[in-house]
Amino acid sequence: MNLMKSLIVIGVPAAIIALIVAAFLVFSGPKDDGEGNSPAPTHISEGDIEEETTPATEETHDPAKAEEDEVQEVAKDFTRAYVSMSYEDDSPNPWVDAIKEFSTPKFYDSRTNDVDVDDGGTMVSEMERRHMSEFPEFDDTYVQKDDAKTYRVYVQYQVVNESDGGRFLTGEFSVVTVVKTGGKWLVSDEGTSEDAQKGFFDQGHDH
């Protein structure tokens, strides 16, 4: 009888403890924020994020401007070939061969027919003695379109003379006619320095 009472007495606290633990588990669960339980955060990998890309800006191509630039380069190349010379050149008149690739056949023949490529006079010995060379530095160009296949290009440049004696610059003007022939732009004529200078002054391009 005493043993039975002891078991009953011991069982009472155990039941109470079990009730307390159950109540704790119920009330310690996720808190309600008034709108239901909050959803668990979603993990987003880097591959799931699409980067915003700015559309590439299309470059505006102006065919007329591109053509003018090409014509100006031909005029400059011709001028460079015509003016440049050095004491190290094999010929006293290197321009005779140099301008050929920038000239129409007709203009090239008319420009070089009466030239002796080996005749440099006293200039050759003077250039060798002073280690002299000359080349152009361009200041400005002005393009005038005559028709679909013809341009006149006015060129303002400095002739740079370098030697043992120093560096000297001389201002010059030239004007050449550039035509489209055989798919290429080539020089077909050359005006005087006076014509070139007048063309610059008339257009307000003089410096």
Secondary structure as UniProt FT lines:
FT   HELIX           2..27
FT   HELIX           46..48
FT   HELIX           63..83
FT   STRAND          85..86
FT   TURN            87..88
FT   HELIX           95..98
FT   HELIX           100..102
FT   HELIX           105..112
FT   TURN            113..114
FT   TURN            117..118
FT   HELIX           122..130
FT   STRAND          133..147
FT   TURN            148..149
FT   STRAND          150..163
FT   TURN            164..165
FT   STRAND          166..181
FT   TURN            182..183
FT   STRAND          184..190
FT   HELIX           193..203
//
